Amino acid sequence: MENLWNDVIPYWNEEFIEADETAARKPTITAYPANSKGAVIIFPGGGYVIRADHEGTAYAKWLQSIGLTAFVVEYRVAPYKHPAEISDAMRAVKYVRYYADKYGIDKDKIAVMGSSAGGHLAASVSVHYDKKMYEDTDEIDKESCKPDATILCYPVIDMFEYRHDGSRKNLIGERALHSDKELMSLYKHVTPNTPPTFIWHTSSDQAVPVENSLMYADALSKVQVSYEMHIYPIGSHGLGLADSIPHVAQWKDSLEKWIKLNDLI
């Protein structure tokens, strides 16, 4: 485990340390090395208030087992709000790219992955990579934060009709401005330069409606960005590897094939 930032952490707030133990932890990144061409940077889900281990470490160990280098990011969550979270995500991509030689990976084969709110964060950096969310702090920040591929597991995408209330509240506040809702409704910002994307969701998800994934896929389709999507008929929200539901657990096999198709392994 390494600190994601060096001396300067944008939007760091010392007052949060006394109010919330989680907020006292500085953002970190943990490597799970393998002999692969590329790497996947994982943002665990948790409604922007926690970071679920079964959507972080569990994914990383599985990716490592199929021969792919993975990184798990402990990004900031509530009481931090936007743009602290996306700053950590951008920094993580820059960090892995900067240290690509150290981990024996190609700096042009870096994917981001996230579930639920972590999926929102992965998609955020995939569409907003060209926006300056913080001032450069060191040499690492001179690297590009644009991912080369995106993996979204039952992601939060919309901040309006199909929103996840907890994620929206924790990220942009209960009384968020319309402009912030627009900015964080990520399907609205897909362009032909958005990275190719793998998406899976269940149609029975009651926490984050499947429309979130459908809207993102539709936006990708309209600008002819390559994507693969799997919608499963059963399963609640937050399944992670989904080993308890074999039909849904097929997503891992599909993802492995997609990873090979995109020459990450």
Buried (B, 14 or more C-beta within 10 A) or exposed (E): EEEBBEEEBBBBEEEBEEEBEBBEEEBBBBBBBBEBBBBBBBBBBBBBBBBBEBBBBBBBEBBBEBBBBBBBBBBBBBBBBBBBBBBBBBBBBBBBBBBBEEBEBBBEBBBBBBBBBBBBBBBBBBBBBEBEBBEEBEEBBEBBBBBBBBBBBBBBBBBEEBBBEBBBBBBBEEEBEEEBBEBBBBBBBBEEEBBBBBBBBBBEBEBBBBBBBBBBBEBBEEEEBBBBBBBBEEBEBBBBBBEEBEEBBBBBEBBBEBBEEBEBB
